[in-house]
Amino acid sequence: MEMIAATNIFLIILLIFTALLVWSRNWKRKQAYLEHIKSKPETFQWISQNLTGVEIKDLKAVADRFGLPMLQAKQLIDFYRKNHKN
């Protein structure tokens, strides 16, 4: 009985570790893609021409255009507004 409990605990710890590893790699991949997009001048040209001032509409447009999750779309818009003041 103790062996089964120890095995179950080991498997739960392994499952948690694996889930955290997958999440971490996915997060790093998304951040790397965001940095790649930020390095392209045409990204900010598109953003400057298509921002409407309505936050949710802008977030959806940027997310759809560049294939980003909402969090990275928000980071991209914030980066644009901080570094490209008109």
HUSUL-V623136 format. One record per backbone hydrogen bond with DSSP energy under -1.0 kcal/mol. CO is the residue of the C=O (numbers start at 1). NH is the residue of the N-H. E is the energy in kcal/mol with one decimal. If there is no record, write none. Layout:
co: {CO:CO}
nh: {NH:NH}
e: {E:E}
//
This chain:
co: {1:2:3:4:5:6:7:8:9:10:11:12:13:14:15:16:17:18:19:20:21:22:23:24:25:26:27:28:29:30:31:32:33:34:35:37:41:42:43:44:45:46:47:54:55:56:57:58:59:60:61:62:63:63:69:70:71:72:73:74:75:76:77:78:79:80}
nh: {5:6:7:8:9:10:11:12:13:14:15:16:17:18:19:20:21:22:23:24:25:26:27:28:29:30:31:32:33:34:35:36:37:38:39:40:45:46:47:48:49:50:51:58:59:60:61:62:63:64:65:66:67:68:73:74:75:76:77:78:79:80:81:82:83:84}
e: {-1.9:-2.4:-2.3:-2.5:-2.3:-2.4:-2.6:-2.3:-2.5:-2.5:-2.3:-2.4:-2.5:-2.5:-2.5:-2.5:-2.3:-2.5:-2.4:-2.5:-2.3:-2.3:-2.6:-2.4:-2.1:-2.2:-2.4:-2.3:-2.1:-2.1:-2.3:-2.0:-2.3:-2.5:-1.0:-1.5:-1.6:-2.3:-2.3:-2.4:-1.5:-1.3:-1.7:-2.8:-2.8:-2.3:-2.3:-2.7:-2.7:-2.6:-2.6:-2.5:-1.2:-1.3:-2.3:-2.5:-2.1:-2.4:-2.3:-2.7:-2.4:-2.4:-2.7:-2.2:-2.2:-2.3}
//
